[in-house]
Amino acid sequence: MDFNMKKLASDAGVFFSRAVQFTEEKLGQAEKTELDAHFESLLAKADCTKNWTEKILHQTEVLLQPNPSVRVEEFLYEKLDRKVPSRVTNGELLAQYMVEAANDFGPGTPYGKTLLKVGETQKRLGGAERDFMHSASINFLNPLRNFLEGDWRTITKERRILENRRLDLDACKARLKKAKAAEAKASLWSDEVEKAEHELRVAQTEFDRQAELTRLLLEGISSTHVNHLRCLHQFVESQATYYAQGYQYMLDLQKQLGSSKGEIFPGTFVGNAESTSPPPATTSPTTVAATIPVVATVGRAPNPATAVEGALNLNDVKPPASGTRKARVLYDYEAADSSELALLADEMITVYSLPGMDPDWLIGERGNQKGKVPVTYLELLS
């Protein structure tokens, strides 16, 4: 094998010179060229960006895939440049089990019917989760990874070269200083001074060129922040869509289960007060008017907000023979019209149902005030 001995010796000399300079700087025996304050602030900003990007990337991966073994497997597939195998989500797997159980118990039985309904909703939730994970990976995780594996590696490489150029520059300064000190004692060292000055000019030029290149890369961190900000907005939008879909799916399921519960358990209050969250915006209660729609015959009105046709004075509305129950209000509720009763969170009211009322609503009483109240805002106590 043909070795270039001169280049090998030169590289060894440069490495030794840098090592000596670095050691003397650590021991306080040599001067060090300092970078300007703006450059140092760019370095600090770049390091901060890299550190927080790594943490945000890792925690987002944990959010999307809590199972560490699956994350490791996906990482290996990615590094091997192979397609990650498709996996069912936990919601989809739960839906599969529920459907199979319903078939075993009998899809015509009350329990089997309910399992089928819940299983279908879990399947839809699993699909929404899959869409969210895919969107978050493409629009948020990939840009963060690209920065760490692309731009940051380039910045790190150029910073390492800049540090070597600085060590070379400071070593040349030290050699020139020694040559001038020796020249004062003997004129024979004039050639050494001239050589040291030439090496210093070359080292200074290389250092300045590398410093400018590194500065440009570091200033690009601001553009990286803008890009990551746009990706963050996309992540929030996809997450909001995911949670909105889940909320709607559960509301639909609750209505299905509420209507069927009235058939399975007649004479009981329909709905589960703790099965859903309130609508996002509510205000303080207002005074309720004096009339409320009631039903004349058994049956459900097509509009959930209107229980029956006609109106009856509240004073004529009497609790049913089955009695009343106490309920705690879970969330503030603003009455949509004069037939409803506004609610405040944590207050106690008396509730009961009238024949033919929509299962999602009850009659609520608070002192002399009466009105319809949504079941999902209540916790039935007795």
LINCORKA-V150213 format. One record per pair of residues at least 24 apart in sequence whose ideal C-beta (glycine too) atoms are under 10 Angstrom apart, sorted by sequence separation. I is the first residue (numbers start at 0). GAP is how many residues later the second one is. If there is no record, write none. Layout:
I GAP
I GAP
This chain:
65 24
93 24
94 24
97 24
98 24
171 24
174 24
175 24
250 24
289 24
290 24
291 24
324 24
325 24
326 24
339 24
340 24
341 24
348 24
350 24
93 25
94 25
96 25
97 25
171 25
174 25
249 25
250 25
288 25
289 25
290 25
291 25
313 25
323 25
324 25
325 25
326 25
340 25
94 26
95 26
171 26
172 26
173 26
249 26
250 26
287 26
290 26
323 26
324 26
91 27
94 27
95 27
171 27
172 27
249 27
310 27
323 27
324 27
341 27
350 27
90 28
93 28
94 28
170 28
171 28
174 28
250 28
310 28
323 28
324 28
340 28
342 28
92 29
93 29
94 29
170 29
171 29
246 29
322 29
323 29
340 29
341 29
348 29
350 29
90 30
91 30
92 30
94 30
95 30
168 30
169 30
171 30
172 30
246 30
321 30
340 30
342 30
350 30
90 31
91 31
93 31
94 31
167 31
168 31
171 31
172 31
304 31
305 31
318 31
321 31
332 31
338 31
339 31
340 31
341 31
342 31
89 32
90 32
91 32
93 32
94 32
167 32
170 32
171 32
246 32
304 32
306 32
318 32
319 32
338 32
339 32
340 32
344 32
88 33
90 33
91 33
92 33
168 33
169 33
246 33
305 33
318 33
319 33
337 33
338 33
339 33
340 33
347 33
88 34
90 34
91 34
167 34
168 34
304 34
317 34
318 34
319 34
336 34
339 34
342 34
87 35
89 35
90 35
91 35
167 35
168 35
171 35
304 35
316 35
318 35
319 35
326 35
328 35
336 35
342 35
88 36
89 36
90 36
166 36
167 36
168 36
317 36
334 36
335 36
88 37
90 37
91 37
165 37
168 37
169 37
316 37
324 37
326 37
328 37
334 37
87 38
88 38
90 38
91 38
164 38
167 38
168 38
261 38
323 38
334 38
335 38
88 39
89 39
90 39
164 39
167 39
168 39
323 39
88 40
164 40
165 40
166 40
332 40
88 41
164 41
165 41
258 41
323 41
332 41
87 42
163 42
164 42
311 42
86 43
88 43
163 43
164 43
319 43
330 43
332 43
85 44
88 44
161 44
164 44
165 44
284 44
292 44
318 44
328 44
332 44
160 45
161 45
164 45
165 45
292 45
293 45
330 45
331 45
332 45
163 46
164 46
288 46
291 46
292 46
306 46
307 46
316 46
318 46
326 46
329 46
330 46
161 47
162 47
284 47
287 47
290 47
291 47
306 47
307 47
308 47
329 47
330 47
161 48
283 48
284 48
285 48
286 48
288 48
289 48
290 48
291 48
306 48
307 48
316 48
326 48
328 48
329 48
160 49
161 49
164 49
254 49
281 49
282 49
283 49
284 49
285 49
287 49
288 49
291 49
306 49
307 49
313 49
327 49
328 49
329 49
161 50
281 50
282 50
283 50
284 50
287 50
288 50
306 50
307 50
326 50
327 50
328 50
158 51
161 51
162 51
280 51
281 51
282 51
286 51
287 51
288 51
306 51
313 51
326 51
327 51
157 52
160 52
161 52
277 52
278 52
281 52
282 52
285 52
287 52
305 52
325 52
326 52
327 52
83 53
157 53
160 53
161 53
266 53
268 53
276 53
277 53
280 53
287 53
304 53
314 53
316 53
324 53
325 53
326 53
327 53
159 54
267 54
272 54
275 54
276 54
277 54
278 54
285 54
286 54
287 54
303 54
306 54
313 54
316 54
325 54
326 54
157 55
158 55
266 55
272 55
277 55
278 55
284 55
285 55
286 55
300 55
302 55
303 55
304 55
305 55
306 55
313 55
314 55
324 55
325 55
326 55
157 56
268 56
272 56
273 56
284 56
285 56
298 56
299 56
300 56
301 56
303 56
304 56
306 56
313 56
324 56
325 56
156 57
157 57
272 57
284 57
297 57
298 57
299 57
300 57
303 57
313 57
324 57
157 58
158 58
268 58
283 58
284 58
296 58
297 58
299 58
323 58
154 59
157 59
158 59
282 59
283 59
284 59
294 59
295 59
296 59
299 59
322 59
156 60
157 60
281 60
283 60
293 60
294 60
295 60
155 61
281 61
292 61
293 61
294 61
154 62
281 62
284 62
291 62
293 62
294 62
73 63
153 63
154 63
281 63
293 63
294 63
292 64
63 65
151 65
154 65
306 65
150 66
153 66
154 66
305 66
77 67
277 67
304 67
63 68
64 68
63 69
150 69
151 69
293 69
304 69
62 70
63 70
150 70
303 70
291 71
63 72
64 72
150 72
151 72
62 73
63 73
150 73
146 74
60 75
59 76
60 76
63 76
150 76
287 76
59 77
63 77
146 77
145 78
287 78
291 78
289 79
290 79
291 79
292 79
59 80
60 80
143 80
146 80
287 80
288 80
289 80
290 80
291 80
59 81
142 81
145 81
146 81
284 81
287 81
289 81
268 82
286 82
287 82
288 82
56 83
60 83
143 83
268 83
269 83
287 83
55 84
56 84
59 84
60 84
142 84
143 84
146 84
268 84
284 84
287 84
55 85
142 85
267 85
56 86
57 86
266 86
284 86
56 87
142 87
143 87
269 87
270 87
55 88
56 88
139 88
142 88
143 88
269 88
270 88
141 89
142 89
269 89
270 89
52 90
53 90
56 90
140 90
268 90
269 90
270 90
52 91
56 91
138 91
139 91
142 91
261 91
269 91
270 91
52 92
138 92
139 92
142 92
269 92
53 93
137 93
138 93
139 93
268 93
52 94
53 94
138 94
139 94
140 94
52 95
135 95
138 95
139 95
261 95
278 95
281 95
137 96
138 96
139 96
261 96
262 96
277 96
49 97
261 97
278 97
48 98
49 98
53 98
135 98
138 98
139 98
260 98
275 98
277 98
278 98
48 99
52 99
134 99
135 99
138 99
139 99
258 99
259 99
275 99
276 99
277 99
134 100
137 100
257 100
258 100
274 100
275 100
49 101
257 101
258 101
272 101
274 101
275 101
48 102
49 102
134 102
135 102
256 102
257 102
272 102
273 102
48 103
131 103
134 103
135 103
254 103
270 103
271 103
272 103
133 104
134 104
254 104
270 104
271 104
272 104
273 104
45 105
46 105
49 105
132 105
253 105
254 105
269 105
270 105
272 105
273 105
45 106
48 106
49 106
131 106
134 106
135 106
253 106
268 106
271 106
272 106
273 106
130 107
131 107
134 107
270 107
271 107
272 107
46 108
131 108
271 108
272 108
45 109
131 109
132 109
250 109
268 109
270 109
45 110
130 110
131 110
130 111
131 111
268 111
42 112
46 112
129 112
267 112
45 113
127 113
128 113
131 113
127 114
130 114
131 114
127 115
42 116
127 116
128 116
124 117
127 117
128 117
257 117
126 118
127 118
257 118
42 119
124 120
127 120
123 121
124 121
127 121
253 121
254 121
123 122
126 122
253 122
38 123
123 124
124 124
120 125
123 125
124 125
250 125
122 126
123 126
34 127
121 127
120 128
123 128
124 128
119 129
120 129
123 129
34 131
120 131
121 131
32 132
33 132
119 132
120 132
32 133
119 133
120 133
31 134
32 134
31 135
116 135
117 135
120 135
32 136
116 136
119 136
120 136
29 137
31 137
32 137
31 138
117 138
30 139
113 139
116 139
117 139
29 140
32 140
116 140
21 141
24 141
29 141
31 141
21 142
24 142
30 142
113 142
29 143
30 143
112 143
113 143
116 143
29 144
112 144
17 145
20 145
21 145
24 145
28 145
17 146
20 146
23 146
30 146
113 146
17 147
19 147
20 147
23 147
29 147
112 147
113 147
17 148
18 148
20 148
21 148
14 149
17 149
20 149
21 149
13 150
16 150
17 150
20 150
23 150
109 150
113 150
16 151
19 151
20 151
109 151
112 151
17 152
18 152
20 152
13 153
16 153
17 153
20 153
109 153
110 153
13 154
16 154
19 154
109 154
15 155
16 155
90 155
109 155
13 157
16 157
16 158
90 158
45 168
48 169
32 171
42 171
45 171
49 171
52 171
38 172
41 172
42 172
45 172
48 172
55 172
41 173
44 173
45 173
47 173
48 173
32 174
41 174
43 174
44 174
45 174
46 174
49 174
35 175
38 175
41 175
42 175
45 175
48 175
52 175
59 175
34 176
38 176
41 176
44 176
48 176
51 176
55 176
62 176
37 177
40 177
41 177
44 177
32 178
41 178
42 178
45 178
34 179
35 179
38 179
41 179
48 179
34 180
37 180
41 180
44 180
37 181
